[in-house]
């Protein structure tokens, strides 16, 4: 007589093995396509790397040579301003949600709005900034571009900080309160310090997200063929230049587009690897 428990066990074991196998195949497929993309980017991007690409401005249509110096400077300025704006706002908002907003209706609304902004198409944010900033100013500018991409970065930092702080054990907070620490010190010097690696990782994720955004910058910063550090004027940036050059009929423009894509990808990748290595060494010490 067959033991029904053995039959149930075999069915569960079979389902477990099928699930593990499908998960493994999905992981292999994802890694394969990722490596394929990175390999193609490396092969075509490294062939375009040169000193002139880093020291010369974008070429005019039909001309030879040229580089991406003005676009690199513009991207660094706009991403830097957006990071400087979004990081303190996102961290402070995340601390408020985790420490003071557990039962607050305002905190619930803030979380809801943050989730909407996380899933909002970037082109919608670009149109929003165009309507309230560019249309009234009468011209495109680097400030408008920084404002647009900071609106994309803020919800990433907020949700990451909120989630990281909620992972701190309750016993750690209670121990700090038992020692007589005020709530603001518990929030900043105990909870936030305990998860600072995760919070900085969230900031880096936000930087990675905004570094390659094209749609918001098309409606805000637009582009500039010449070198300019004036944030109150149209400013060149790598995402828009890559988009325009990749669609052009000129071979040297397409080569510069591959080189720019390589710079964006490996800069973000190197920043993430460096931050994880430094924090891992700090934790070990």
Secondary structure, DSSP 8 states (H G I E B T S, - for coil): ---HHHHHHHHHHHHHHHHHHHHHHHHHHHHHHHHHHHHHHHHHHHTT--HHHHHS----TT------HHHHHHHHHHHHHHHHHHHHHHHHHHHIIIII-SS-HHHHHHHHHHHHHHHS-HHHHHHHHIIIIIHHHTS--HHHHHHHHHHHHHHHHHHHHHHHHHTS-HHHHHHHHHTT--HHHIIIIIIHHHTHHHHHHHHHHHHHHHHT--HHHHHHT---SS----TTS----HHHHHHHHHTSS-HHHHHHHHHHHHHHHHHHHHHHHHHHHHHHHHHH-
